[in-house]
Amino acid sequence: MPHVSQHTFKEPSINQAAFIAGMGLLIVTLVAPFAQFFVFPSLLDVSDVVQTVNNLTERREFFLAGIFAYLANYLFDIVVAWALYHFLASVNKAYSQLALIVCLVYIAMSFTAVFNYIEAYRLVGATEVTVVLDTEQLNTHIYLLVHAYQFEWGFALFVFGVALFLRGYLVMRASYVPTVYGVMLMGGGIGYIVYLLGLYLALELDLRVFTLLFLSEPIFMIWLIVRGRKVTVSDV
C-alpha cells in the first residue's frame, strides 16, 4: 500500500498572528475607503434616480471596481478575524472564539449587503429585463438596490461594534499588549454601537464625534505590524 503523507495545519505563532492581522488590517484600511469614499459617492446621486442609473451605466467598470473593493475588504476581514483569534486565544480562548464568531456574523451580513450592488450591476444595461419592467421601473429598482447597501451595512456595523468591544476587552487583559490599545478598541466598539443606534433611533442627534473612536483600529494596526510581530511566547 502506497504511503499517503498527511500534512497537519500548523497554527501561527503569536507574533505571526499579530503580523498577519496587522497586514490584513492595512489592506482593509486601503480598499474600504476606496469604495466607500471614492467610488460610490461619485456614482450615486441620492436625489436623482435617472442620474444615478446613468452614472452606473456610463462608468460600469468603475462600479465593478467598487464592488470588488468591498469583496476584498470582507475577505481580508476574515483573515484578520482568524489571526486575531490566535493572537488573543491565550488570554481567554472562549472569549476569543466568541469575538471571532461575532465578527464572522458581521462579515456574512456585509457580504449579503454587497449582493445589492452585484444585482444592480447585473441589471444595468440588461435589455432582457425591459420585457417585464419599463425603463422607469427598472431605474427605480436599480436605485433602491444601490442605496440598500448602506442601510443593511449599518446593521452589520452594529454587530462589528460588539466584536470590536470583545477584542478590546481581550487586548486590555493581554499582558503582552499595552493596556491603552485595549481601552481604545473597547471605545471604538462603543463608538460603532452608539453611532449606528443614533442613525436609526435618534436622527435629530449629531453623533459624528463618535466617529473619532473608529481610529482605534488603524492605531492598533500600526502596533501589530511594528511591535506585535516581536511578541514571543515568553511575553505571554
Backbone hydrogen bonds, N-H to C=O, Kabsch-Sander energy under -0.5 kcal/mol:
donor,donor_aa,acceptor,acceptor_aa,energy
5,S,3,H,-0.6
7,H,5,S,-0.5
8,T,6,Q,-0.6
11,E,9,F,-0.6
17,A,13,S,-2.7
18,A,14,I,-1.7
19,F,15,N,-2.1
20,I,16,Q,-2.7
21,A,17,A,-2.6
22,G,18,A,-2.5
23,M,19,F,-2.7
24,G,20,I,-2.5
25,L,21,A,-2.5
26,L,22,G,-1.9
27,I,23,M,-2.1
28,V,24,G,-2.3
29,T,25,L,-2.5
30,L,26,L,-1.1
30,L,27,I,-0.5
31,V,27,I,-2.7
32,A,28,V,-2.1
34,F,30,L,-0.9
35,A,31,V,-1.6
36,Q,32,A,-3.0
37,F,33,P,-2.7
38,F,33,P,-0.7
38,F,34,F,-0.8
39,V,34,F,-2.2
40,F,35,A,-2.0
42,S,38,F,-0.6
42,S,39,V,-0.6
43,L,39,V,-0.6
43,L,40,F,-0.8
44,L,40,F,-2.8
46,V,44,L,-0.6
48,D,45,D,-1.2
52,T,48,D,-1.7
53,V,49,V,-2.2
54,N,50,V,-2.5
55,N,51,Q,-2.5
56,L,52,T,-2.2
57,T,53,V,-2.3
58,E,54,N,-2.9
59,R,55,N,-2.0
60,R,57,T,-0.8
63,F,59,R,-2.3
64,L,60,R,-2.3
65,A,61,E,-2.1
66,G,62,F,-1.9
67,I,63,F,-1.8
68,F,64,L,-2.5
69,A,65,A,-1.9
70,Y,66,G,-2.0
71,L,67,I,-2.3
72,A,68,F,-2.7
73,N,69,A,-2.2
74,Y,70,Y,-2.2
75,L,71,L,-2.1
76,F,72,A,-2.4
77,D,73,N,-1.5
78,I,74,Y,-1.3
79,V,75,L,-1.3
80,V,76,F,-2.6
81,A,77,D,-2.7
82,W,78,I,-2.4
83,A,79,V,-2.6
84,L,80,V,-2.9
85,Y,81,A,-1.6
86,H,82,W,-1.6
87,F,83,A,-2.2
88,L,84,L,-1.9
89,A,85,Y,-1.2
91,V,88,L,-1.5
92,N,88,L,-1.2
96,S,92,N,-2.4
97,Q,93,K,-2.4
98,L,94,A,-2.1
99,A,95,Y,-2.6
100,L,96,S,-2.0
101,I,97,Q,-2.6
102,V,98,L,-2.7
103,C,99,A,-2.2
104,L,100,L,-2.3
105,V,101,I,-1.9
106,Y,102,V,-2.0
107,I,103,C,-2.3
108,A,104,L,-2.4
109,M,105,V,-2.4
110,S,106,Y,-2.3
111,F,107,I,-2.7
112,T,108,A,-2.1
113,A,109,M,-1.9
114,V,110,S,-2.0
115,F,111,F,-1.1
115,F,112,T,-0.5
116,N,113,A,-1.5
117,Y,113,A,-0.6
117,Y,114,V,-0.8
118,I,114,V,-1.9
119,E,115,F,-2.5
120,A,116,N,-2.1
121,Y,117,Y,-2.8
122,R,118,I,-2.0
123,L,119,E,-1.9
124,V,120,A,-1.9
126,A,123,L,-2.2
127,T,125,G,-1.1
129,V,126,A,-1.0
130,T,127,T,-0.9
131,V,128,E,-1.1
132,V,129,V,-1.6
133,L,129,V,-1.9
138,L,134,D,-2.7
139,N,135,T,-2.7
140,T,136,E,-2.2
141,H,137,Q,-2.3
142,I,138,L,-2.5
143,Y,139,N,-2.5
144,L,140,T,-2.4
145,L,141,H,-2.0
146,V,142,I,-2.4
147,H,143,Y,-1.3
148,A,144,L,-0.8
148,A,145,L,-0.8
149,Y,145,L,-0.8
151,F,147,H,-0.8
152,E,148,A,-2.5
153,W,149,Y,-3.2
154,G,150,Q,-1.7
155,F,151,F,-1.1
156,A,152,E,-1.6
157,L,153,W,-2.5
158,F,154,G,-1.3
159,V,155,F,-1.3
160,F,156,A,-2.2
161,G,157,L,-2.2
162,V,158,F,-1.3
163,A,159,V,-2.0
164,L,160,F,-2.9
165,F,161,G,-2.1
166,L,162,V,-2.1
167,R,163,A,-2.3
168,G,164,L,-2.6
169,Y,165,F,-2.2
170,L,166,L,-2.1
171,V,167,R,-2.9
172,M,168,G,-2.7
173,R,169,Y,-1.5
174,A,170,L,-1.0
174,A,171,V,-0.5
177,V,174,A,-1.1
181,Y,178,P,-1.6
182,G,178,P,-0.7
183,V,179,T,-2.1
184,M,180,V,-2.3
185,L,181,Y,-2.4
186,M,182,G,-2.4
187,G,183,V,-2.3
188,G,184,M,-2.5
189,G,185,L,-2.4
190,I,186,M,-2.3
191,G,187,G,-2.4
192,Y,188,G,-2.3
193,I,189,G,-2.1
194,V,190,I,-2.9
195,Y,191,G,-2.6
196,L,192,Y,-2.5
197,L,193,I,-2.3
198,G,194,V,-2.3
199,L,195,Y,-1.7
200,Y,196,L,-1.2
201,L,197,L,-2.9
202,A,198,G,-1.8
205,L,202,A,-1.7
207,L,205,L,-0.9
210,F,207,L,-1.8
211,T,208,R,-1.6
212,L,209,V,-1.3
213,L,210,F,-1.3
214,F,211,T,-1.4
215,L,212,L,-1.4
216,S,213,L,-1.6
217,E,214,F,-0.9
219,I,215,L,-2.0
220,F,216,S,-2.3
221,M,217,E,-2.6
222,I,218,P,-1.7
223,W,219,I,-1.6
224,L,220,F,-2.6
225,I,221,M,-2.1
226,V,222,I,-2.7
227,R,223,W,-2.6
228,G,223,W,-2.9
229,R,224,L,-0.9
230,K,227,R,-2.0
231,V,228,G,-1.6
235,D,232,T,-1.6
236,V,232,T,-0.6
236,V,233,V,-1.1
